[in-house]
Amino acid sequence: MKTDGKKLPREFQIRTALEIIEGKNVVVRAGTGAGKSLAMGLVMLLRLLWTFVTIAPLLALQEQHVSIQNTVYHWSLNITRHVTG
């Protein structure tokens, strides 16, 4: 079933979540705004007892991940390290 990601998760988001739950290592390559963070959020909703570590190169993405974690778990630990050239 094809979806636009507005009411139902996109196919790649569901496949990604299921593969992570099955214990597979997953790399998702998709454009900005495609919904990669939602795939992570789906796993968090389905596996409430798991511990998640996310690494994001952009501060805005880090904030989005913290927001998802706060929504699902009602807490998160955000460690940010700024690296300058």
Summary of the structure (lengths in Angstrom):
residues: 85
radius of gyration: 13.5
end to end distance: 45.5
largest distance: 45.5
contacts: 168
relative contact order: 0.13
helix: 44%
strand: 0%
